[in-house]
C-alpha cells in the first residue's frame, strides 16, 4: 500500500467513529487522475482509499479522520455520512466489470477495516444506497455477491412478502437501511442497483421478496 496525503479532510464531528463503509467508483481516466483530483484543495473532495485496477491501494486520508466523499445523504436514519464512514474509491467508469486484482484487494482492505472498527457487513454500502437518485456508484457491474459470500457485505435473500405495494416496499427497504428522503422511483432504482441490477419496469413481486429478505439479512 502506498500513501499520498490529501489535504481534504478533518476531524470527525461529534466524536463519531467509522460505522459505515461507502464504496464508490472514480469515473475518471485512471487511478492516478483520481488521486490527483482527490488531493486537489480546490476540488474539495477526498476518500480514505483508492484502489487501482491492478489492485494497488493508495491511502489518502487516515481512517480516524473525516474524508469528503459521501456528500448529502442518509443511511439507517443517520446523516453526516462523512463523519460516520470510510470511503473507498475504485478505479472504474461504472461501465465495465471490476477486475479480479481490484476485487481481491478490496476484500483484503475491507476485512481489515471491518475488524478494526467493528463494522457490520450490512453497513458496507454503495454511494447509491445512501444517496438514491443523486449517485449511482459503484453501479450495476459491481460484484456485491462476491463480497456477501466473503461476509463483507449483506447478502441478497428472498423472504415471503405481500403483493407489490409502493408504501409497503418503502417501509421494508427503510428497515433495510435505505432511509434517504427520495421519490418512489429513485428508491426502487437504488434498491435494484444493490440487489437486482438487471431488473427494470415497475415494482414487482420479486422486488418485494428480495426487499423482505434483505431487510432481515441487514438486521443481523
Secondary structure as a PSIPRED ss2 file (coil, helix, strand):
# PSIPRED VFORMAT (PSIPRED V4.0)

   1 X C   1.000  0.000  0.000
   2 X E   0.000  0.000  1.000
   3 X E   0.000  0.000  1.000
   4 X C   1.000  0.000  0.000
   5 X C   1.000  0.000  0.000
   6 X C   1.000  0.000  0.000
   7 X C   1.000  0.000  0.000
   8 X C   1.000  0.000  0.000
   9 X E   0.000  0.000  1.000
  10 X E   0.000  0.000  1.000
  11 X E   0.000  0.000  1.000
  12 X C   1.000  0.000  0.000
  13 X H   0.000  1.000  0.000
  14 X H   0.000  1.000  0.000
  15 X H   0.000  1.000  0.000
  16 X C   1.000  0.000  0.000
  17 X C   1.000  0.000  0.000
  18 X C   1.000  0.000  0.000
  19 X C   1.000  0.000  0.000
  20 X E   0.000  0.000  1.000
  21 X E   0.000  0.000  1.000
  22 X E   0.000  0.000  1.000
  23 X E   0.000  0.000  1.000
  24 X E   0.000  0.000  1.000
  25 X E   0.000  0.000  1.000
  26 X C   1.000  0.000  0.000
  27 X C   1.000  0.000  0.000
  28 X C   1.000  0.000  0.000
  29 X C   1.000  0.000  0.000
  30 X C   1.000  0.000  0.000
  31 X H   0.000  1.000  0.000
  32 X H   0.000  1.000  0.000
  33 X H   0.000  1.000  0.000
  34 X H   0.000  1.000  0.000
  35 X H   0.000  1.000  0.000
  36 X H   0.000  1.000  0.000
  37 X H   0.000  1.000  0.000
  38 X H   0.000  1.000  0.000
  39 X C   1.000  0.000  0.000
  40 X C   1.000  0.000  0.000
  41 X C   1.000  0.000  0.000
  42 X C   1.000  0.000  0.000
  43 X C   1.000  0.000  0.000
  44 X C   1.000  0.000  0.000
  45 X C   1.000  0.000  0.000
  46 X C   1.000  0.000  0.000
  47 X C   1.000  0.000  0.000
  48 X C   1.000  0.000  0.000
  49 X E   0.000  0.000  1.000
  50 X E   0.000  0.000  1.000
  51 X E   0.000  0.000  1.000
  52 X C   1.000  0.000  0.000
  53 X C   1.000  0.000  0.000
  54 X C   1.000  0.000  0.000
  55 X C   1.000  0.000  0.000
  56 X C   1.000  0.000  0.000
  57 X E   0.000  0.000  1.000
  58 X E   0.000  0.000  1.000
  59 X E   0.000  0.000  1.000
  60 X C   1.000  0.000  0.000
  61 X C   1.000  0.000  0.000
  62 X C   1.000  0.000  0.000
  63 X C   1.000  0.000  0.000
  64 X C   1.000  0.000  0.000
  65 X E   0.000  0.000  1.000
  66 X E   0.000  0.000  1.000
  67 X E   0.000  0.000  1.000
  68 X C   1.000  0.000  0.000
  69 X C   1.000  0.000  0.000
  70 X C   1.000  0.000  0.000
  71 X C   1.000  0.000  0.000
  72 X C   1.000  0.000  0.000
  73 X C   1.000  0.000  0.000
  74 X C   1.000  0.000  0.000
  75 X E   0.000  0.000  1.000
  76 X C   1.000  0.000  0.000
  77 X C   1.000  0.000  0.000
  78 X E   0.000  0.000  1.000
  79 X C   1.000  0.000  0.000
  80 X C   1.000  0.000  0.000
  81 X H   0.000  1.000  0.000
  82 X H   0.000  1.000  0.000
  83 X H   0.000  1.000  0.000
  84 X H   0.000  1.000  0.000
  85 X E   0.000  0.000  1.000
  86 X E   0.000  0.000  1.000
  87 X E   0.000  0.000  1.000
  88 X E   0.000  0.000  1.000
  89 X E   0.000  0.000  1.000
  90 X E   0.000  0.000  1.000
  91 X C   1.000  0.000  0.000
  92 X C   1.000  0.000  0.000
  93 X C   1.000  0.000  0.000
  94 X C   1.000  0.000  0.000
  95 X C   1.000  0.000  0.000
  96 X C   1.000  0.000  0.000
  97 X C   1.000  0.000  0.000
  98 X C   1.000  0.000  0.000
  99 X C   1.000  0.000  0.000
 100 X H   0.000  1.000  0.000
 101 X H   0.000  1.000  0.000
 102 X H   0.000  1.000  0.000
 103 X H   0.000  1.000  0.000
 104 X H   0.000  1.000  0.000
 105 X H   0.000  1.000  0.000
 106 X H   0.000  1.000  0.000
 107 X H   0.000  1.000  0.000
 108 X H   0.000  1.000  0.000
 109 X H   0.000  1.000  0.000
 110 X H   0.000  1.000  0.000
 111 X H   0.000  1.000  0.000
 112 X H   0.000  1.000  0.000
 113 X H   0.000  1.000  0.000
 114 X H   0.000  1.000  0.000
 115 X H   0.000  1.000  0.000
 116 X H   0.000  1.000  0.000
 117 X H   0.000  1.000  0.000
 118 X C   1.000  0.000  0.000
 119 X C   1.000  0.000  0.000
 120 X C   1.000  0.000  0.000
 121 X H   0.000  1.000  0.000
 122 X H   0.000  1.000  0.000
 123 X H   0.000  1.000  0.000
 124 X E   0.000  0.000  1.000
 125 X E   0.000  0.000  1.000
 126 X E   0.000  0.000  1.000
 127 X H   0.000  1.000  0.000
 128 X H   0.000  1.000  0.000
 129 X H   0.000  1.000  0.000
 130 X H   0.000  1.000  0.000
 131 X C   1.000  0.000  0.000
 132 X C   1.000  0.000  0.000
 133 X C   1.000  0.000  0.000
 134 X C   1.000  0.000  0.000
 135 X C   1.000  0.000  0.000
 136 X C   1.000  0.000  0.000
 137 X C   1.000  0.000  0.000
 138 X C   1.000  0.000  0.000
 139 X C   1.000  0.000  0.000
 140 X C   1.000  0.000  0.000
 141 X C   1.000  0.000  0.000
 142 X C   1.000  0.000  0.000
 143 X C   1.000  0.000  0.000
 144 X H   0.000  1.000  0.000
 145 X H   0.000  1.000  0.000
 146 X H   0.000  1.000  0.000
 147 X H   0.000  1.000  0.000
 148 X H   0.000  1.000  0.000
 149 X H   0.000  1.000  0.000
 150 X C   1.000  0.000  0.000
 151 X C   1.000  0.000  0.000
 152 X C   1.000  0.000  0.000
 153 X C   1.000  0.000  0.000
 154 X C   1.000  0.000  0.000
 155 X C   1.000  0.000  0.000
 156 X C   1.000  0.000  0.000
 157 X C   1.000  0.000  0.000
 158 X C   1.000  0.000  0.000
 159 X C   1.000  0.000  0.000
 160 X C   1.000  0.000  0.000
 161 X C   1.000  0.000  0.000
 162 X C   1.000  0.000  0.000
 163 X C   1.000  0.000  0.000
 164 X C   1.000  0.000  0.000
 165 X C   1.000  0.000  0.000
 166 X H   0.000  1.000  0.000
 167 X H   0.000  1.000  0.000
 168 X H   0.000  1.000  0.000
 169 X H   0.000  1.000  0.000
 170 X H   0.000  1.000  0.000
 171 X H   0.000  1.000  0.000
 172 X H   0.000  1.000  0.000
 173 X H   0.000  1.000  0.000
 174 X H   0.000  1.000  0.000
 175 X H   0.000  1.000  0.000
 176 X C   1.000  0.000  0.000
 177 X C   1.000  0.000  0.000
 178 X C   1.000  0.000  0.000
 179 X C   1.000  0.000  0.000
 180 X C   1.000  0.000  0.000
 181 X C   1.000  0.000  0.000
 182 X C   1.000  0.000  0.000
 183 X C   1.000  0.000  0.000
 184 X H   0.000  1.000  0.000
 185 X H   0.000  1.000  0.000
 186 X H   0.000  1.000  0.000
 187 X H   0.000  1.000  0.000
 188 X H   0.000  1.000  0.000
 189 X H   0.000  1.000  0.000
 190 X H   0.000  1.000  0.000
 191 X H   0.000  1.000  0.000
 192 X H   0.000  1.000  0.000
 193 X H   0.000  1.000  0.000
 194 X H   0.000  1.000  0.000
 195 X H   0.000  1.000  0.000
 196 X C   1.000  0.000  0.000
 197 X C   1.000  0.000  0.000
 198 X C   1.000  0.000  0.000
 199 X C   1.000  0.000  0.000
 200 X C   1.000  0.000  0.000
 201 X C   1.000  0.000  0.000
 202 X C   1.000  0.000  0.000
 203 X C   1.000  0.000  0.000
 204 X C   1.000  0.000  0.000
 205 X H   0.000  1.000  0.000
 206 X H   0.000  1.000  0.000
 207 X H   0.000  1.000  0.000
 208 X H   0.000  1.000  0.000
 209 X H   0.000  1.000  0.000
 210 X H   0.000  1.000  0.000
 211 X H   0.000  1.000  0.000
 212 X H   0.000  1.000  0.000
 213 X H   0.000  1.000  0.000
 214 X H   0.000  1.000  0.000
 215 X H   0.000  1.000  0.000
 216 X H   0.000  1.000  0.000
 217 X H   0.000  1.000  0.000
 218 X H   0.000  1.000  0.000
 219 X C   1.000  0.000  0.000
 220 X C   1.000  0.000  0.000
